[in-house]
Structure formats: structure tokens, C-alpha cells
Amino acid sequence: MFKNDLIAVAQSPLSHWLTHLPQQLAQWEKQQQHGELHKWLRCVAQLPTLEPEQVVLGDTVTVRSENVSEGEQNRIRGLLQQLTPWRKGPFHLHGVDIDTEWRSDFKWQRVAPHIGDLSGQHVLDVGCGSGYHLWRMLESGAEQVWGVDPGQLFMAQFMAVRHFMPQALQQRAHWFPLGVEDLPELKAFDTVFSMGVLYHRRSPIDFLTQLKAQLRTGGQLVLETLVVEGDINTVLVPGQTYAKMRNVWFIPSTAALLHWLDRCGFKNARVVDENVTELSEQRATEWMTGQSLVDFLDPNDHSKSIEGYPAPRRAVVIANN
């Protein structure tokens, strides 16, 4: 399944990853997989092979061909709908619009002005989801992009999108079903992204240290995460849920987050964006029909979560190794 991705690793500055990666992937394939995984992979395998005539790695990641029949469009739509819920996007694939729960292009618009030139870079995205941002990183000039995420539905979604890409782009975008804790200290990536992950980690300091261990000397970290207002000592540790999420552990102020990064050895850490998440950025759609942000907020006061905590506020922080 990952043969071409391993070849790409071997031909890159990440070749020392091969001391760990093949064994990890072999072990993953032997483990008990999600009960729906084989169905998801069959859906990907049944997608028609079409010659792309237009590819736009823009706000809506788009692959289009003018001669796709209505029947082929219906087939694509039906197969992709079996991969719901689609959370990160949006995508347009041969006439099929995937209106995802998150307008991930909003986040990219906040991040992109501050990341500098990615030309020629090897870029890692930790917790990459369906890989939407990987395509935007290629748009920004990255040579090779590497996503890691343990979510198996995300893997199938990434494979579905990559299936429609031209061969030249397929060879530059890679996805592995791993968490950051599975990565050795590669010290090789020019830029490491981690967006929407920190607050899910039981030990944020360990997580930041793991991210640092992937960067070459002088490389940059792009970190996007939930924050609260407050001073250097302010950290929210919610109860059983935060905005109905059960796996939220630590939400720092930006001042506390900058302090954490300094303690972990990062340099020149700075906040480049901070905003409250709007209902237009995260909402239910036909591609994600469950509850979304509006259901996670106090119905009488959208400045608070349903539990009474401050409503989701997100910051983008950039730091150097």
C-alpha cells in the first residue's frame, strides 16, 4: 500500500527514516484495523481513472476534466459519500463538490502570509487529517509533503483525492497512518506544521518536544491550536468535555504557549494570528451531517461553550528550531 511512498522516502533527505518506517507500516497492517477500513479502501479502488485537464491547489482543491460523463460523476459522488464524514476541505473532484465541515481554506488564509517561501522544502504535517493542507503546501512551493495521522478514514479520503491528481503531484504528497509519538528524531524537515492537535495531547510539553525533534537546525514550526485569554500562568484544563470534545486536556493562553515553546528550546516564537472561530468556518453539511460548532456553543451566549467555558479561540504561532 505504501510502496511508492517508501521509495520517495529513500530518495529524500529523510532516507534514515527507513530504519523505522517499513517495520512500523508492516506492524500497522497486521494490527486490528477499523471495521470499515476495507470498505473504504474498496471505494477508493473503484474510483474511475480520469485524465485531469485542470488542477488548482487553491482554496477549493480542484481536479477537473471536461469530458466526464454524468454517469461517471454520479459514480464518483456515490463512492466519495461512502467516505463520510468529510471534515477538512473543501474539494472539487470532476464535478463533485465536497463541502466539508471545516472551511480549512479559512485557516490556510490565516497561516499562509506568515510561513515564508516553502520552495524546495520537505514539509511535515502532524495530524494532517484528509490532507487538505498538504495540497496547499505544494501550492506554496514545497518539494515534498508528508502527512502523519492515525485516522484511517482520513487515510482513505487522502487516497481518494490523490487518486485524481496528476502523477507528478501524486509523487510529491505522502500520508502515513502514524502519530507523532511513532516518529524517531528525524531532525530533517524544513517546516513542521501541527494544526488542531496540541490540545488533544495529555502532555503538551512532550508533544512540542516531539515536534522539535523532527526539524532540522533552523527549521520552522507552524503551530495552530486552541487558546484562552490570560497571562503567562493561564491554562484551562477543562472537565470531561470542552465544546463536547472529550479529548481536550490543556488550553493555554498565548503567553503561556510562548513560554512553553521557549522552555522546549524553540527560538523567536511569535503569535501571528488569533481569532474566535466563527459559525461559517465549522458547520454541518451534506458531507458531515452530525453536530458541529453551533451545537457546541451555549445557545443563549455564543461567547461560551455549551459547558460554560470560553468559546473556541485559535491562535497561530511560528517558532524556529
C-alpha positions as CSV (number, residue, x, y, z in Angstrom):
1,M,0.0,0.0,0.0
2,F,2.9,2.4,0.8
3,K,5.4,1.1,-1.7
4,N,5.7,4.4,-3.7
5,D,5.8,6.5,-0.5
6,L,8.7,4.4,0.8
7,I,10.6,4.9,-2.4
8,A,10.1,8.6,-2.1
9,V,11.5,8.5,1.5
10,A,14.5,6.6,0.2
11,Q,15.2,9.3,-2.4
12,S,14.8,12.2,0.0
13,P,16.8,13.7,2.9
14,L,14.6,11.5,5.1
15,S,16.2,8.2,4.0
16,H,17.3,7.5,7.6
17,W,13.6,7.2,8.4
18,L,13.8,3.8,6.7
19,T,15.4,2.3,9.8
20,H,12.0,2.6,11.5
21,L,9.2,3.2,8.9
22,P,8.9,-0.1,7.0
23,Q,8.6,-2.1,10.2
24,Q,6.1,0.3,11.6
25,L,3.9,0.1,8.5
26,A,4.2,-3.7,8.4
27,Q,3.1,-3.8,12.0
28,W,0.2,-1.4,11.3
29,E,-1.0,-3.7,8.5
30,K,-1.0,-6.7,10.9
31,Q,-2.9,-4.9,13.6
32,Q,-6.7,-4.9,14.1
33,Q,-7.9,-2.3,11.6
34,H,-11.0,-0.2,11.8
35,G,-14.0,-2.3,10.9
36,E,-14.9,-0.1,7.9
37,L,-11.3,0.2,6.5
38,H,-11.6,-2.5,3.9
39,K,-14.9,-0.9,2.7
40,W,-13.3,2.5,2.5
41,L,-10.3,1.1,0.5
42,R,-12.7,-0.7,-1.9
43,C,-14.4,2.6,-2.5
44,V,-11.1,4.2,-3.4
45,A,-10.1,1.3,-5.6
46,Q,-13.4,1.7,-7.5
47,L,-12.9,5.3,-8.4
48,P,-12.6,5.8,-12.2
49,T,-9.2,6.8,-13.6
50,L,-9.6,10.1,-15.4
51,E,-7.1,12.3,-17.1
52,P,-7.1,15.7,-15.3
53,E,-7.3,18.7,-17.5
54,Q,-7.2,21.3,-14.8
55,V,-5.7,21.2,-11.3
56,V,-6.0,24.1,-8.9
57,L,-4.4,23.7,-5.5
58,G,-6.4,26.7,-4.2
59,D,-9.0,27.5,-1.6
60,T,-11.0,24.7,-3.1
61,V,-8.6,21.9,-4.1
62,T,-9.8,21.2,-7.6
63,V,-9.3,18.5,-10.2
64,R,-11.4,18.8,-13.3
65,S,-11.9,17.2,-16.7
66,E,-14.3,18.5,-19.3
67,N,-15.3,15.1,-20.7
68,V,-16.6,13.4,-17.5
69,S,-20.0,11.9,-18.1
70,E,-22.9,12.3,-15.8
71,G,-22.7,8.6,-15.0
72,E,-19.1,8.9,-14.0
73,Q,-19.9,12.0,-11.8
74,N,-22.7,10.1,-10.1
75,R,-20.3,7.1,-9.6
76,I,-17.6,9.4,-8.1
77,R,-20.2,11.1,-5.8
78,G,-21.6,7.8,-4.6
79,L,-18.2,6.4,-3.8
80,L,-17.0,9.5,-2.0
81,Q,-20.2,9.8,0.0
82,Q,-19.3,6.4,1.5
83,L,-16.2,8.1,3.0
84,T,-18.3,10.5,5.1
85,P,-17.9,12.4,7.4
86,W,-15.6,14.7,5.4
87,R,-14.3,17.2,7.9
88,K,-11.4,19.1,6.3
89,G,-11.6,20.7,2.8
90,P,-13.2,21.8,0.5
91,F,-12.6,19.8,-2.6
92,H,-14.0,19.7,-6.2
93,L,-13.3,16.5,-8.0
94,H,-14.5,16.1,-11.5
95,G,-17.8,18.0,-11.0
96,V,-18.4,16.7,-7.4
97,D,-18.2,19.4,-4.7
98,I,-17.2,18.1,-1.3
99,D,-18.4,20.8,1.1
100,T,-16.6,19.7,4.2
101,E,-17.5,20.5,7.9
102,W,-14.5,22.8,8.2
103,R,-13.7,25.5,5.7
104,S,-10.0,24.7,6.0
105,D,-9.2,27.4,3.5
106,F,-10.1,30.0,6.2
107,K,-7.3,28.6,8.4
108,W,-4.9,28.5,5.5
109,Q,-5.6,32.1,4.7
110,R,-4.6,33.0,8.2
111,V,-1.5,30.9,8.1
112,A,-0.1,31.4,4.6
113,P,1.0,35.0,4.9
114,H,3.4,34.1,7.7
115,I,5.1,30.9,6.7
116,G,7.6,32.3,4.1
117,D,8.7,30.6,1.0
118,L,8.3,26.8,1.1
119,S,10.0,26.3,-2.3
120,G,12.2,23.2,-2.3
121,Q,11.2,22.2,1.2
122,H,10.4,18.9,2.8
123,V,7.4,19.6,4.9
124,L,5.7,17.5,7.6
125,D,2.1,17.9,8.7
126,V,1.4,16.2,12.1
127,G,-2.3,15.4,12.4
128,C,-2.9,16.2,8.8
129,G,-6.5,14.7,8.6
130,S,-7.6,14.2,5.0
131,G,-4.6,16.1,3.7
132,Y,-6.2,19.3,2.5
133,H,-3.4,21.4,3.8
134,L,-0.8,19.1,2.1
135,W,-2.1,20.2,-1.2
136,R,-1.9,23.9,-0.1
137,M,1.7,23.4,1.0
138,L,2.5,22.1,-2.5
139,E,0.8,25.2,-3.9
140,S,3.2,27.2,-1.8
141,G,6.2,25.5,-3.4
142,A,7.1,22.6,-1.1
143,E,9.1,19.9,-2.9
144,Q,7.7,17.0,-0.9
145,V,4.9,17.0,1.7
146,W,4.5,14.3,4.3
147,G,1.4,13.8,6.4
148,V,1.0,11.7,9.5
149,D,-2.3,10.9,11.2
150,P,-3.6,7.7,12.8
151,G,-7.2,8.3,11.5
152,Q,-7.9,5.5,9.0
153,L,-10.9,7.3,7.4
154,F,-8.7,10.3,6.8
155,M,-6.2,8.0,5.1
156,A,-8.9,6.7,2.7
157,Q,-10.0,10.3,2.0
158,F,-6.5,11.4,1.2
159,M,-6.0,8.4,-1.1
160,A,-9.3,9.3,-2.9
161,V,-8.1,12.8,-3.6
162,R,-4.6,11.8,-4.6
163,H,-6.1,9.2,-7.0
164,F,-7.4,12.0,-9.1
165,M,-4.2,14.1,-9.1
166,P,-1.7,14.0,-11.9
167,Q,1.2,11.6,-11.4
168,A,3.7,14.4,-10.8
169,L,1.7,15.6,-7.8
170,Q,0.9,12.1,-6.6
171,Q,4.7,11.6,-6.3
172,R,5.1,14.6,-4.1
173,A,2.3,14.0,-1.5
174,H,2.6,11.3,1.1
175,W,0.5,10.1,4.1
176,F,1.3,7.6,6.8
177,P,-1.1,6.2,9.5
178,L,1.2,7.2,12.4
179,G,1.1,9.6,15.3
180,V,4.0,11.9,16.2
181,E,4.9,9.5,19.1
182,D,5.7,6.9,16.4
183,L,8.3,9.2,14.7
184,P,12.0,8.9,15.6
185,E,14.1,12.0,16.0
186,L,14.4,12.7,12.2
187,K,15.8,16.2,12.5
188,A,15.3,16.6,8.8
189,F,12.2,18.6,7.9
190,D,12.4,22.3,6.8
191,T,9.0,23.1,8.2
192,V,6.7,21.1,10.5
193,F,3.0,22.0,10.8
194,S,0.7,20.9,13.6
195,M,-2.7,22.4,13.4
196,G,-5.5,21.5,15.8
197,V,-3.6,18.8,17.7
198,L,-1.9,20.2,20.8
199,Y,-5.0,20.4,23.0
200,H,-5.7,16.7,22.3
201,R,-2.4,15.7,23.9
202,R,-2.1,14.6,27.5
203,S,1.4,16.0,27.7
204,P,1.8,19.2,25.7
205,I,5.4,19.7,26.6
206,D,6.3,16.2,25.4
207,F,4.3,16.9,22.2
208,L,6.2,20.1,21.5
209,T,9.5,18.3,22.1
210,Q,8.5,15.6,19.6
211,L,7.7,18.3,17.0
212,K,11.1,19.9,17.6
213,A,12.8,16.6,17.1
214,Q,11.6,16.4,13.5
215,L,13.0,19.8,12.5
216,R,16.5,20.4,11.0
217,T,18.5,23.2,12.6
218,G,17.0,26.5,11.6
219,G,13.7,24.9,10.5
220,Q,10.4,26.4,11.4
221,L,7.4,25.1,13.4
222,V,3.9,26.3,12.4
223,L,1.5,25.6,15.3
224,E,-2.2,26.3,15.4
225,T,-4.2,25.5,18.5
226,L,-7.0,26.4,20.8
227,V,-6.1,29.2,23.3
228,V,-7.7,31.2,26.0
229,E,-7.2,34.8,27.1
230,G,-4.9,35.3,30.0
231,D,-1.3,35.8,31.2
232,I,1.7,33.5,31.2
233,N,0.2,31.4,34.0
234,T,-3.2,30.9,32.4
235,V,-4.0,27.4,31.3
236,L,-7.6,26.0,31.0
237,V,-7.9,22.3,32.0
238,P,-11.5,21.5,31.2
239,G,-13.6,18.8,32.8
240,Q,-14.9,15.8,30.9
241,T,-15.7,17.8,27.8
242,Y,-14.9,21.1,26.1
243,A,-17.2,22.1,23.3
244,K,-18.5,18.5,23.5
245,M,-15.0,17.1,22.8
246,R,-13.9,14.5,25.3
247,N,-10.2,14.5,24.5
248,V,-9.2,18.1,25.3
249,W,-6.6,18.4,28.0
250,F,-4.8,21.7,28.1
251,I,-5.7,25.1,26.5
252,P,-3.1,27.7,27.3
253,S,-3.1,31.4,26.8
254,T,-0.8,32.6,24.0
255,A,1.6,33.9,26.7
256,A,1.7,30.5,28.3
257,L,2.2,28.8,25.0
258,L,5.1,31.1,24.0
259,H,6.6,30.2,27.4
260,W,6.2,26.5,26.8
261,L,7.9,26.9,23.4
262,D,10.8,28.8,25.0
263,R,11.2,26.1,27.6
264,C,11.3,23.4,24.9
265,G,14.2,25.2,23.2
266,F,12.4,26.9,20.3
267,K,13.6,30.4,19.2
268,N,11.8,33.5,18.2
269,A,8.3,32.2,18.9
270,R,5.7,34.7,18.0
271,V,1.9,34.8,17.6
272,V,0.9,35.7,14.1
273,D,-2.8,35.3,14.3
274,E,-5.5,34.9,16.9
275,N,-9.3,34.7,16.3
276,V,-12.6,33.3,17.6
277,T,-13.9,30.5,15.4
278,E,-17.0,31.7,13.5
279,L,-20.0,29.5,12.7
280,S,-19.2,30.0,9.0
281,E,-15.9,28.1,9.4
282,Q,-17.2,25.0,11.1
283,R,-20.7,23.8,10.3
284,A,-22.8,20.7,9.3
285,T,-23.1,20.0,5.6
286,E,-24.4,17.1,3.4
287,W,-20.9,15.7,3.7
288,M,-20.9,15.9,7.5
289,T,-24.4,15.7,8.8
290,G,-23.7,15.4,12.5
291,Q,-23.4,18.1,15.2
292,S,-21.0,21.0,14.6
293,L,-19.9,24.2,16.2
294,V,-23.3,25.7,16.6
295,D,-24.3,22.7,18.7
296,F,-21.1,23.1,20.8
297,L,-21.9,26.6,22.0
298,D,-24.2,28.0,24.6
299,P,-27.4,28.6,22.6
300,N,-28.0,31.9,24.5
301,D,-24.5,33.1,24.5
302,H,-22.1,32.1,21.7
303,S,-19.2,33.6,23.6
304,K,-19.3,30.5,25.8
305,S,-19.1,26.7,25.0
306,I,-22.0,24.5,26.0
307,E,-20.2,23.8,29.2
308,G,-19.7,27.4,30.1
309,Y,-16.0,27.7,29.1
310,P,-14.8,30.5,26.7
311,A,-15.9,29.7,23.1
312,P,-13.2,28.2,20.8
313,R,-10.4,30.8,20.1
314,R,-7.5,29.8,17.9
315,A,-4.0,31.1,17.5
316,V,-1.2,30.5,15.0
317,V,2.3,30.6,16.4
318,I,5.5,30.3,14.5
319,A,8.8,29.4,16.0
320,N,12.3,28.4,14.9
321,N,14.5,25.4,15.8
